[in-house]
Amino acid sequence: MRKISESVYQITLGPVNAFVIDDNGLTLIDTGYAGSTDRIFKSISKAGKNPEDIKRIILTHLHPDHAGSAAEIKRRLNIPLLAHELDADLIENGTGGRNPKVLSPGLLNWLVFHIFIKRAPMKTEPAQVDQRLTDNDVLDIAGGLQVVHTPGHSKGHIALLLQEEGLLIAGDICANFIGLELSTIYEDMAVAKASLSKVADLDFDKAVFGHGIMIRSHASKKFKKAFKR
């Protein structure tokens, strides 16, 4: 578990990242694929914290690489699960995605889609959503955690803005490997581009991603350069 700001830590779970906010207990943001629970708990323990201090799970969206272990962690710790209202029903019935899937341009995206995504089962273990989030909700976590509804990758996708620390938890609105780029798939590309433009208008210095590496400074300026048209 790697510290990336005053209160936020990143846990790398193979190709996907989860995050922990340490403020009067722990908030877990995303849960990796099914079977990631023990790895998450071990990462938290190795950082000198107690997994039983996790007070809530927040999902950026319903896809199996982000929501896959939510039901198991919720069951083991008896804690609430939070997700946007437009993904909540599907999370509760174990549906891990919607069709159609729109493929982003580029050879790498084509390869990732056809090797890893196209035939992957879009199912998760059903989990009750205890709090349904909406755009501009502000959660009482670390001085204010703002919900930013960013549909496109999924209808109920959210980013999370930690206001006092100027940190955006971007989920899968885009990726950052060798620079900011579109995620491999979207439900609606036009809606996704509008969401990216919306995020680019926010004020944040750092950004972290479901897939890729952290932007350590001037993140909102880099979003504007990459996505504001």
Backbone hydrogen bonds in HBPLUS format (Angstrom, degrees):
<---DONOR---> <-ACCEPTOR-->    atom                        ^
c    i                          cat <-CA-CA->   ^        H-A-AA   ^      H-
h    n   atom  resd res      DA  || num        DHA   H-A  angle D-A-AA Bond
n    s   type  num  typ     dist DA aas  dist angle  dist       angle   num
A0002-ARG N   A0010-GLN O   2.90 MM   8  5.16 161.8  1.94 151.7 151.2     1
A0010-GLN N   A0002-ARG O   2.77 MM   8  5.16 157.9  1.81 144.6 150.1     2
A0004-ILE N   A0008-VAL O   2.88 MM   4  5.75 175.6  1.88 152.0 153.5     3
A0022-ASP N   A0007-SER O   2.77 MM  15  5.11 165.3  1.79 153.3 157.6     4
A0009-TYR N   A0020-VAL O   2.80 MM  11  5.08 152.4  1.88 149.6 158.4     5
A0020-VAL N   A0009-TYR O   2.90 MM  11  5.08 157.5  1.95 140.5 146.1     6
A0011-ILE N   A0018-ALA O   2.82 MM   7  5.12 173.8  1.82 146.2 146.6     7
A0018-ALA N   A0011-ILE O   2.84 MM   7  5.12 167.5  1.86 156.0 160.2     8
A0013-LEU N   A0016-VAL O   2.76 MM   3  5.31 160.6  1.80 166.1 172.5     9
A0016-VAL N   A0013-LEU O   3.33 MM   3  5.31 171.8  2.34 114.6 115.5    10
A0017-ASN N   A0210-GLY O   2.86 MM 193  4.88 146.3  1.97 133.6 141.7    11
A0019-PHE N   A0029-ILE O   3.02 MM  10  5.01 160.8  2.05 141.7 147.5    12
A0029-ILE N   A0019-PHE O   2.72 MM  10  5.01 173.8  1.73 155.8 156.5    13
A0021-ILE N   A0027-THR O   2.89 MM   6  5.04 157.7  1.94 143.1 150.5    14
A0027-THR N   A0021-ILE O   2.89 MM   6  5.04 151.8  1.97 141.8 150.9    15
A0023-ASP N   A0025-GLY O   2.85 MM   2  5.30 155.1  1.91 176.6 168.1    16
A0026-LEU N   A0053-ASP O   2.90 MM  27  5.67 175.9  1.90 135.2 135.5    17
A0055-LYS N   A0026-LEU O   2.70 MM  29  5.68 164.9  1.72 160.4 161.4    18
A0028-LEU N   A0056-ARG O   3.05 MM  28  6.36 168.9  2.07 162.3 160.0    19
A0058-ILE N   A0028-LEU O   2.84 MM  30  6.26 158.1  1.88 157.7 163.8    20
A0030-ASP N   A0058-ILE O   2.88 MM  28  6.17 146.6  1.99 152.1 162.6    21
A0031-THR N   A0066-HIS O   2.74 MM  35  5.29 169.1  1.75 143.4 147.1    22
A0068-GLY N   A0032-GLY O   2.95 MM  36  5.73 111.4  2.43 146.7 162.9    23
A0040-ILE N   A0036-SER O   2.96 MM   4  6.19 156.8  2.01 159.0 166.0    24
A0041-PHE N   A0037-THR O   2.91 MM   4  6.19 167.4  1.92 159.6 162.8    25
A0042-LYS N   A0038-ASP O   2.86 MM   4  6.00 159.2  1.90 148.2 153.9    26
A0043-SER N   A0039-ARG O   3.03 MM   4  6.16 154.6  2.10 142.0 148.7    27
A0044-ILE N   A0040-ILE O   3.03 MM   4  6.31 157.6  2.09 151.9 157.7    28
A0045-SER N   A0041-PHE O   2.92 MM   4  6.15 161.0  1.95 149.7 155.2    29
A0046-LYS N   A0042-LYS O   2.87 MM   4  6.02 160.4  1.91 150.5 155.4    30
A0047-ALA N   A0043-SER O   3.26 MM   4  6.42 133.3  2.49 135.4 146.2    31
A0047-ALA N   A0044-ILE O   3.19 MM   3  5.25 135.3  2.40  97.0 109.1    32
A0049-LYS N   A0044-ILE O   3.13 MM   5  5.50 157.0  2.18 150.8 147.9    33
A0048-GLY N   A0045-SER O   2.87 MM   3  5.18 156.8  1.93 114.5 118.1    34
A0053-ASP N   A0050-ASN O   2.81 MM   3  5.48 163.7  1.84 123.5 128.4    35
A0054-ILE N   A0051-PRO O   3.08 MM   3  5.69 164.8  2.11 119.0 120.7    36
A0057-ILE N   A0080-PRO O   3.06 MM  23  6.47 154.6  2.13 154.9 162.9    37
A0082-LEU N   A0057-ILE O   2.80 MM  25  6.08 156.5  1.85 157.2 165.4    38
A0059-LEU N   A0082-LEU O   2.96 MM  23  6.35 160.4  1.99 162.4 166.8    39
A0158-ILE N   A0060-THR O   2.87 MM  98  4.97 148.4  1.97 140.2 148.9    40
A0066-HIS N   A0063-HIS O   2.93 MM   3  5.57 160.5  1.97 122.7 129.2    41
A0067-ALA N   A0063-HIS O   2.85 MM   4  5.88 159.3  1.89 157.8 163.8    42
A0068-GLY N   A0064-PRO O   3.06 MM   4  4.51 127.7  2.35 119.9 122.7    43
A0070-ALA N   A0067-ALA O   3.18 MM   3  5.28 161.9  2.22 109.7 115.2    44
A0073-ILE N   A0069-SER O   3.05 MM   4  6.23 169.8  2.06 159.6 162.3    45
A0074-LYS N   A0070-ALA O   2.90 MM   4  5.97 165.0  1.92 153.9 158.9    46
A0075-ARG N   A0071-ALA O   2.92 MM   4  6.04 155.4  1.98 145.1 152.0    47
A0076-ARG N   A0072-GLU O   2.91 MM   4  6.09 159.9  1.96 150.2 155.5    48
A0077-LEU N   A0073-ILE O   3.01 MM   4  6.06 155.8  2.07 151.3 156.6    49
A0078-ASN N   A0074-LYS O   2.72 MM   4  5.27 128.2  1.98 137.7 149.2    50
A0130-ASP N   A0081-LEU O   2.79 MM  49  5.32 133.6  2.00 138.6 153.4    51
A0131-GLN N   A0081-LEU O   3.25 MM  50  6.57 150.3  2.34 151.3 151.5    52
A0083-ALA N   A0131-GLN O   3.24 MM  48  6.71 154.7  2.31 163.7 170.9    53
A0133-LEU N   A0083-ALA O   2.81 MM  50  5.67 164.7  1.83 131.4 136.6    54
A0087-ASP N   A0084-HIS O   3.10 MM   3  5.65 155.9  2.16 116.6 123.5    55
A0088-ALA N   A0084-HIS O   3.07 MM   4  6.07 130.9  2.32 148.1 162.2    56
A0085-GLU N   A0133-LEU O   3.02 MM  48  5.57 157.3  2.07 155.1 148.0    57
A0091-ILE N   A0087-ASP O   3.04 MM   4  6.29 157.9  2.09 157.3 164.4    58
A0092-GLU N   A0088-ALA O   2.97 MM   4  6.21 152.4  2.04 151.1 158.9    59
A0093-ASN N   A0089-ASP O   3.11 MM   4  6.45 131.6  2.36 138.0 150.2    60
A0093-ASN N   A0090-LEU O   3.20 MM   3  5.17 132.4  2.43  93.2 105.7    61
A0095-THR N   A0090-LEU O   2.87 MM   5  4.95 151.4  1.96 149.4 147.8    62
A0094-GLY N   A0091-ILE O   3.33 MM   3  5.13 159.8  2.37  96.9 102.7    63
A0127-ALA N   A0091-ILE O   3.24 MM  36  6.11 159.0  2.28 130.1 136.3    64
A0124-THR N   A0094-GLY O   2.93 MM  30  4.63 159.3  1.97 123.5 127.2    65
A0096-GLY N   A0122-MET O   2.77 MM  26  4.39 161.7  1.80 122.5 117.6    66
A0102-VAL N   A0186-TYR O   2.61 MM  84  5.05 174.1  1.62 167.8 166.4    67
A0186-TYR N   A0102-VAL O   2.91 MM  84  5.05 141.8  2.06 135.4 147.5    68
A0104-SER N   A0184-THR O   2.89 MM  80  5.36 170.1  1.90 152.6 151.7    69
A0110-TRP N   A0106-GLY O   3.07 MM   4  6.33 153.7  2.14 144.7 152.6    70
A0111-LEU N   A0107-LEU O   2.90 MM   4  6.20 158.6  1.94 155.0 160.1    71
A0112-VAL N   A0108-LEU O   2.89 MM   4  6.12 170.7  1.89 157.8 160.1    72
A0113-PHE N   A0109-ASN O   2.89 MM   4  5.95 162.9  1.92 148.1 153.3    73
A0114-HIS N   A0110-TRP O   3.03 MM   4  6.18 170.5  2.04 150.6 153.1    74
A0115-ILE N   A0111-LEU O   2.88 MM   4  5.88 151.7  1.96 152.7 160.1    75
A0116-PHE N   A0112-VAL O   2.89 MM   4  5.54 160.0  1.93 142.0 148.7    76
A0117-ILE N   A0113-PHE O   3.03 MM   4  4.73 136.9  2.22 116.3 128.8    77
A0118-LYS N   A0113-PHE O   2.74 MM   5  5.61 165.1  1.77 167.6 163.2    78
A0120-ALA N   A0117-ILE O   3.10 MM   3  5.14 150.3  2.19 104.8 114.0    79
A0137-ASP N   A0134-THR O   3.16 MM   3  5.85 157.0  2.21 139.9 138.4    80
A0136-ASN N   A0147-VAL O   2.78 MM  11  5.08 150.7  1.86 149.5 150.4    81
A0147-VAL N   A0137-ASP O   2.75 MM  10  5.20 166.9  1.76 162.1 164.7    82
A0139-LEU N   A0145-LEU O   2.84 MM   6  4.99 165.3  1.86 142.4 139.0    83
A0141-ILE N   A0139-LEU O   2.79 MM   2  5.55 134.7  1.99 108.5  93.9    84
A0145-LEU N   A0139-LEU O   2.96 MM   6  4.99 163.9  1.99 143.8 148.9    85
A0144-GLY N   A0141-ILE O   2.94 MM   3  5.28 160.8  1.98 116.2 122.6    86
A0163-GLN N   A0144-GLY O   3.16 MM  19  5.88 151.0  2.25 168.5 176.4    87
A0146-GLN N   A0161-LEU O   2.87 MM  15  4.98 161.4  1.91 148.9 143.5    88
A0161-LEU N   A0146-GLN O   2.92 MM  15  4.98 162.8  1.94 143.5 148.6    89
A0148-VAL N   A0159-ALA O   2.91 MM  11  5.09 163.5  1.94 157.3 152.5    90
A0159-ALA N   A0148-VAL O   2.89 MM  11  5.09 162.4  1.92 146.9 151.2    91
A0150-THR N   A0157-HIS O   2.86 MM   7  5.37 159.9  1.90 138.0 142.9    92
A0152-GLY N   A0154-SER O   3.25 MM   2  5.11 138.8  2.43 107.4 117.8    93
A0187-GLU N   A0152-GLY O   2.68 MM  35  5.53 146.3  1.79 152.7 163.3    94
A0188-ASP N   A0152-GLY O   3.10 MM  36  4.88 156.9  2.16 135.6 139.9    95
A0157-HIS N   A0154-SER O   3.15 MM   3  5.11 164.2  2.18 113.6 111.5    96
A0160-LEU N   A0169-ILE O   2.95 MM   9  5.01 159.6  1.99 138.9 145.7    97
A0169-ILE N   A0160-LEU O   2.74 MM   9  5.01 173.4  1.74 159.0 161.4    98
A0162-LEU N   A0167-LEU O   2.81 MM   5  5.17 164.2  1.84 168.0 165.1    99
A0166-GLY N   A0162-LEU O   2.96 MM   4  5.88 115.5  2.39 148.8 166.4   100
A0167-LEU N   A0162-LEU O   3.31 MM   5  5.17 161.9  2.34 137.4 140.3   101
A0166-GLY N   A0163-GLN O   3.33 MM   3  5.23 153.5  2.40  98.2 105.9   102
A0205-ASP N   A0166-GLY O   2.82 MM  39  5.28 139.7  1.98 126.8 136.9   103
A0206-LYS N   A0166-GLY O   2.98 MM  40  6.28 172.0  1.99 163.0 165.3   104
A0168-LEU N   A0206-LYS O   2.96 MM  38  6.25 160.8  1.99 138.2 142.7   105
A0208-VAL N   A0168-LEU O   2.90 MM  40  6.36 154.8  1.96 165.3 172.4   106
A0170-ALA N   A0208-VAL O   2.86 MM  38  5.97 163.8  1.89 161.4 159.8   107
A0173-ILE N   A0170-ALA O   3.35 MM   3  6.14 171.7  2.36 139.7 142.1   108
A0210-GLY N   A0171-GLY O   2.91 MM  39  4.68 167.1  1.93 131.3 127.3   109
A0175-ALA N   A0181-GLU O   2.87 MM   6  5.43 169.1  1.88 159.0 161.6   110
A0181-GLU N   A0175-ALA O   3.02 MM   6  5.43 156.1  2.08 150.1 150.9   111
A0176-ASN N   A0211-HIS O   3.28 MM  35  6.75 159.2  2.32 145.8 152.0   112
A0213-ILE N   A0176-ASN O   2.63 MM  37  5.68 150.7  1.71 173.9 164.6   113
A0192-ALA N   A0188-ASP O   2.96 MM   4  6.16 155.0  2.03 148.1 156.0   114
A0193-LYS N   A0189-MET O   2.96 MM   4  6.21 156.7  2.02 150.9 155.9   115
A0194-ALA N   A0190-ALA O   3.13 MM   4  6.41 148.9  2.23 141.8 149.9   116
A0195-SER N   A0191-VAL O   2.95 MM   4  6.28 149.3  2.05 146.6 155.4   117
A0196-LEU N   A0192-ALA O   2.92 MM   4  6.25 153.4  1.99 150.4 157.7   118
A0197-SER N   A0193-LYS O   3.03 MM   4  6.23 151.5  2.12 141.0 148.4   119
A0198-LYS N   A0194-ALA O   2.96 MM   4  6.20 149.7  2.05 142.2 150.7   120
A0199-VAL N   A0195-SER O   2.93 MM   4  6.24 160.4  1.97 152.2 156.5   121
A0200-ALA N   A0196-LEU O   2.96 MM   4  6.12 153.0  2.04 142.7 150.4   122
A0201-ASP N   A0198-LYS O   3.16 MM   3  5.43 146.7  2.27 103.0 112.5   123
A0202-LEU N   A0199-VAL O   2.93 MM   3  5.34 162.6  1.96 115.3 121.2   124
A0220-SER N   A0204-PHE O   3.11 MM  16  5.43 154.1  2.18 156.6 152.2   125
A0219-ALA N   A0205-ASP O   2.91 MM  14  4.89 157.8  1.96 113.7 118.8   126
A0207-ALA N   A0215-ILE O   3.05 MM   8  5.11 154.1  2.12 139.1 143.7   127
A0215-ILE N   A0207-ALA O   2.86 MM   8  5.11 166.7  1.88 153.7 158.0   128
A0222-LYS N   A0218-HIS O   3.16 MM   4  6.46 150.0  2.25 146.5 154.9   129
A0222-LYS N   A0219-ALA O   3.04 MM   3  5.06 117.0  2.45  95.7 111.3   130
A0223-PHE N   A0219-ALA O   2.91 MM   4  6.28 149.0  2.00 151.7 161.1   131
A0224-LYS N   A0220-SER O   2.97 MM   4  6.24 159.2  2.02 146.4 151.6   132
A0225-LYS N   A0221-LYS O   3.01 MM   4  6.28 160.5  2.05 147.0 151.9   133
A0226-ALA N   A0222-LYS O   2.99 MM   4  6.12 152.3  2.07 143.3 150.5   134
A0227-PHE N   A0223-PHE O   2.79 MM   4  5.73 163.1  1.82 158.5 162.5   135
A0228-LYS N   A0224-LYS O   2.96 MM   4  4.70 150.1  2.05 124.1 130.4   136
